[in-house]
Amino acid sequence: MIFVSTVVLVLAAFLPLGFGAGAWYAVGAGLGGALFLRQAWRLRQLPDRKRAIRCFLASLVQLCVLFAGAVLDVLMR
């Protein structure tokens, strides 16, 4: 369930591209999403506490990278 939710969340992060978000946002969504998906996949393969914490931390990194991409996108226009 965690992996499926992660896939949906990462896909949803790309929705702003349809409403005018630019290349920097796309890079942030792609890089952050890839990291988050990787950790969620690892958690799916071997569910344990250590991997669950890593997956949670990857979600925070994904959010920060996404926001950084959004800010850069606005600043570079």
C-alpha positions in Angstrom: 0.0 0.0 0.0 2.9 2.4 0.8 4.4 1.9 -2.7 1.1 2.4 -4.5 0.5 5.6 -2.5 4.0 6.8 -3.3 3.4 6.2 -7.0 0.2 8.2 -6.9 1.8 11.0 -4.9 4.8 11.3 -7.3 2.5 11.3 -10.3 0.4 14.1 -8.6 3.5 16.1 -8.2 3.7 16.4 -12.0 0.2 17.9 -12.3 1.4 21.5 -12.0 3.3 21.1 -15.2 0.0 21.2 -17.0 -0.8 24.5 -15.4 2.4 26.4 -16.3 5.1 25.1 -14.0 8.4 25.2 -15.8 11.6 23.1 -16.2 13.0 23.7 -12.8 9.8 22.4 -11.2 10.0 19.4 -13.5 13.5 18.6 -12.4 12.6 18.9 -8.8 9.6 16.7 -9.2 11.6 14.1 -11.2 14.6 14.0 -8.9 12.7 14.0 -5.6 10.1 11.6 -7.0 12.8 9.1 -8.1 14.4 9.1 -4.7 11.1 8.6 -2.9 10.0 5.8 -5.3 13.4 4.1 -4.8 13.0 4.1 -1.0 9.4 3.0 -1.2 10.4 0.1 -3.5 13.1 -1.0 -1.1 10.6 -0.9 1.8 8.2 -3.0 -0.3 11.0 -5.6 -0.9 12.1 -5.8 2.7 9.7 -4.2 5.2 11.5 -3.3 8.4 11.8 -0.3 10.7 15.0 1.0 9.3 13.7 1.1 5.7 10.4 2.6 6.8 12.3 5.5 8.4 14.4 5.9 5.3 11.2 6.0 3.2 9.7 8.6 5.5 12.9 10.7 5.3 12.9 10.3 1.5 9.4 11.8 1.4 10.7 14.8 3.3 13.6 15.2 0.9 11.1 14.8 -2.0 9.0 17.6 -0.7 12.0 19.9 -0.1 13.4 19.2 -3.6 10.0 19.9 -5.1 9.6 23.2 -3.3 13.2 24.2 -4.3 12.3 23.5 -7.9 9.2 25.6 -7.6 11.1 28.5 -6.1 13.8 28.3 -8.7 11.2 28.1 -11.4 9.7 31.4 -10.2 13.1 33.1 -9.7 14.4 32.1 -13.1 11.5 33.6 -15.0 
